[in-house]
């Protein structure tokens, strides 16, 4: 389990609820990506859940998001 503080998240986005939506969308995307056997073996070593991986990517700045483009 990784530990990411709310302060780290608030450095990137001003609203913690917006951060939750961004991370949730990425976690959902990670969860449905078809995985090959080789990738699964690598992920077993990493052993992060999709939400943890999404938060890690968010804090590292690997996720891009655009304000105001929310689908209804």
N, C-alpha and C positions, 0 to 999 in steps of 0.2 A: 504494500500500500504506500502510495506516495503522499507526501505532505506539501500542500500548496496553500500558502496563507492568503487571506482575503486582500491583504495589502499588495501582494504581487499582482493579483487580478485587477485591483483598482488602479494600478499604474498603467494598465493597458486600456481599460474601458471604465468610464465614470460611473456606470450603474451595474451593481452586482447581479441584478435580474437579467440584464441584457447579456452578461457573461454566461449565465446559466443557459439561456436560450442558444447562444452560439456553441457552447460546449455540448449541449444536448443534440443539436443538429449534427455536429461532427461525430459524436458517439453513435448516433443512429446510422450515419453513413458508414462508419467503420464496421458496424455490426452486420451490414448487409453486403459488404464487399465479398465477392466470391474469393475463397482462399485456396491456394494450391498447397499441396502437402509440404513442400519445402518452406513456405511462409509459415505454416502452422507450427513447424518444428522451431523456427526462430521465435515465434510468439510465445511458445511454451517456456523458452528461456527468459524472455522478457516478462511474462506472466502478469501483464497489466490488463485490467478490464477495459472495455471500450471507453467508459467515462473517464477513467484515470488517464488513458492515452490521449483523449481529447483535451483534457485539462493541461496535460503536459505540453501538448502541441500549442495550445492557446498561450500559455505563459512564455514559451520559447519564441512566439511570434510567427509560427508556421501557418496559422489560420488567417485567412483574409475574410473580411466581412464588409458589407456596404450598408450604411444606414439608410433606412427608408425604403428598402426593397423587400418588405415583408409580404408574402403571399397571403391572400385572404381566403 
